[in-house]
Amino acid sequence: MNAAAAESPAGDEIVVLVVMGVTGTGKSTVAGLLAGELGWDLEEGDDLHPAANVAKMHAGTPLTDDDRWPWLDRIAAWISVHTASGTPGIITCSSLKRSYRDRIRGPGVVFVHLSADRDAIFARLSARMNHFMPPALLDSQLATLEPLEPDERGVVVTLGGRPRDEARRALEALGLGAPKLI
């Protein structure tokens, strides 16, 4: 086992965490805290979107499955490099549907679903500055969201408190040991 990787409660090595959820749940912030705490590679999944996707979202147009497949393939490629080499990493990806998660899932991949009610997420979105995803797309994302199913490897972290609290709860739920800095 890679010294930086960790064992999950089931005994399977965790190599990549996918921090998932609808827009405004704090995926980037929590992923950054987790990566800092664990010393793992970090990739912002939004940076892997083709320019056409970013333009659509900026205009308030929801993405279609056809828009998402090339992006998910880029996410899957990043994950594959990390799992094949045993290099631990964390990537953000909304992963709204089971079919999207199936596209990027593999051995060593665990999902961390950041979840909250619509009003709490909308409040966060409304306070966010300089992001291409407008609050108007929240409802379409919530309508698309298919929560993790019991047979999917992952944990749900309910939002509340500071992002450090959410990252700490994720670490605890994953069995990745007591956080040192968070």
Stockholm file with secondary structure:
# STOCKHOLM 1.0

chainA/1-182         MNAAAAESPAGDEIVVLVVMGVTGTGKSTVAGLLAGELGWDLEEGDDLHPAANVAKMHAGTPLTDDDRWPWLDRIAAWISVHTASGTPGIITCSSLKRSYRDRIRGPGVVFVHLSADRDAIFARLSARMNHFMPPALLDSQLATLEPLEPDERGVVVTLGGRPRDEARRALEALGLGAPKLI
#=GR chainA/1-182 SS CCTTSEECTTSCEECEEEEECSTTSCHHHHHHHHHHHHTCEEECGGGGSCHHHHHHHHTTCCCCHHHHHHHHHHHHHHHHHHHHHTCCEEEECCCCSHHHHHHHCCTTEEEEEEECCHHHHHHHHHHCCSCSSCGGGHHHHHHHCCCCCTTSCEEEEECCSCHHHHHHHHHHHHTCCCCSCC
#=GC SS_cons         CCTTSEECTTSCEECEEEEECSTTSCHHHHHHHHHHHHTCEEECGGGGSCHHHHHHHHTTCCCCHHHHHHHHHHHHHHHHHHHHHTCCEEEECCCCSHHHHHHHCCTTEEEEEEECCHHHHHHHHHHCCSCSSCGGGHHHHHHHCCCCCTTSCEEEEECCSCHHHHHHHHHHHHTCCCCSCC
//
